[in-house]
Amino acid sequence: MSGASIRILAGNRVAPHLDDLARLRIAVFRDYPYLYDGDPDYERRYLATYAGHPGSVFVLAIADGVVVGASTGVPMAGEPEAVQAPWRSAGVDPAGVFYFGESVLLPRWRGQGIGHAFFDAREAHARALGGFRLTSFCAVERPSDHPARSPNWRPLDGFWQSRGYRRHDGLACTLHWREVGDAEDTPHRLAFWSRPLP
């Protein structure tokens, strides 16, 4: 992680960084595969709500005083019903799941171990809180021939599998956001990945 340091902030301690995190989310998620046309005001509200939840954590990558990456986590019980419901339907109590919200990292800083640091810190936070059997996240699903997919784009499946995560066939949620070039929000299917929390 040459040139970048990792800072772990619980809950509202992240408040001074919310504007930076909003800009970062908009910049990274605008690219494939999310193609998210973000709004700064919405992002600040979303992040402030996340920060206000007991048990939430923000893991920041900082270089020269600038936030270049961020990763979040929260007890799944703090997530919207759209995220919790598929787990209940599968017979799993969301109260036993610690949910990873997102990891965003500027391209310049990828491939330097920061992604592993994000997972390490969030898994450690879940263990410290106690009471969780699983850690989980979800990832948007796109067809392999999607027109916005660059020939150089590589999925993160191999990285997630190296961390011990497995994709759950049939366990997915639907979230809505506005894609670049669209006039309104549209539904998107996201598949869940999880691993037991040692």
HELIX and SHEET records of a PDB file:
HELIX    1   1 GLY A   11  HIS A   17  5                                   7    
HELIX    2   2 LEU A   18  PHE A   29  1                                  12    
HELIX    3   3 PRO A   40  ALA A   51  1                                  12    
HELIX    4   4 MET A   76  GLY A   78  5                                   3    
HELIX    5   5 GLU A   81  SER A   89  1                                   9    
HELIX    6   6 PRO A   94  GLY A   96  5                                   3    
HELIX    7   7 PRO A  107  TRP A  109  5                                   3    
HELIX    8   8 ILE A  114  LEU A  129  1                                  16    
HELIX    9   9 ASP A  157  SER A  162  1                                   6    
SHEET    1   A 7 SER A   5  ALA A  10  0                                        
SHEET    2   A 7 VAL A  57  ALA A  63 -1                                        
SHEET    3   A 7 VAL A  66  PRO A  75 -1                                        
SHEET    4   A 7 VAL A  97  LEU A 105 -1                                        
SHEET    5   A 7 LEU A 134  VAL A 140  1                                        
SHEET    6   A 7 THR A 186  PRO A 196 -1                                        
SHEET    7   A 7 ARG A 166  TRP A 177 -1                                        
END                                                                             
